[in-house]
Each structure stands twice: as C-alpha cells, then as structure tokens.
Amino acid sequence: WETLYREYQIGMWYDDETKNSFMNTDITMITPLEVQNQLEKFGYKVNKTGQYDKQTTNVIRAFQFHFRPAKYDGVMDTETYAVLLALNFKYKK
C-alpha cells in the first residue's frame, strides 16, 4: 500500500513526521470510545460501545493490515494509534 501511494499516488498514506509527532501519546490514557471515534472519523464503520470488543478488534486489525502490516493483532498500541491520528490529520474531513 505504501509503495502504491509513494510511487503512483494511489490511495492514502500517512506522513512519517506527523506520525512521529503522535508517538508520545500515552495509549493507556486513550479510551476505547476515543479509538472508535478516530476509526469512524477515518471512515471505518464501528459501533461505539466504549469497549475493545470483537468488532472493534476486527476493525483495528483491518486498519493494521492496510497501514501496519508488520503488526496486525487487532490491539491498539501507540504506533497504530499514531498512524491513525496522522491519517486523520492529513485527510481531515
């Protein structure tokens, strides 16, 4: 996906500098509801349950498959969240 974006300007990709600016986020302070809100803002359909339930885990996994294929366990960690924030920042709706 990254190659398609960088070489052919197809699809979306985050800016490393922006992602790095969000890497100091304390993921333990981010609620599941905020994660769900950010995923929805990016365009994923996710029920806002306020829990890391099965559907949220599956959405996170799908996001990771696309934007962080080295880690696609469905667990929201700091880097995955930083990528999500960087994308939402770059592609504001």
WOTAMO-V566497 format. One record per backbone hydrogen bond with DSSP energy under -0.5 kcal/mol. CO is the residue of the C=O (numbers start at 1). NH is the residue of the N-H. E is the energy in kcal/mol with one decimal. If there is no record, write none. Layout:
# WOTAMO-V566497
CO NH E
CO NH E
This chain:
# WOTAMO-V566497
1 5 -2.1
2 6 -3.1
3 7 -2.8
3 8 -0.6
4 8 -1.4
4 10 -1.8
5 9 -1.6
15 19 -2.6
16 20 -3.0
17 21 -1.4
18 22 -0.8
19 22 -1.3
20 23 -1.0
22 25 -1.7
25 27 -1.2
26 29 -2.3
27 30 -1.2
29 31 -0.6
31 35 -2.1
32 36 -2.7
33 37 -2.5
34 38 -2.4
35 39 -2.6
36 40 -2.5
37 41 -2.5
38 42 -1.7
39 43 -1.0
39 44 -2.3
40 43 -0.5
44 46 -0.7
47 49 -1.6
51 53 -1.8
53 57 -2.6
54 58 -2.5
55 59 -2.0
56 60 -2.7
57 61 -2.5
58 62 -2.3
59 63 -2.5
60 64 -2.8
61 65 -2.8
62 66 -1.5
63 67 -2.9
64 68 -2.9
68 71 -2.4
74 76 -0.5
75 77 -0.7
77 81 -2.5
78 82 -2.5
79 83 -2.4
80 84 -2.3
81 85 -2.8
82 86 -2.4
83 87 -2.4
84 88 -2.4
85 89 -2.4
86 90 -2.3
87 91 -2.8
89 92 -0.7
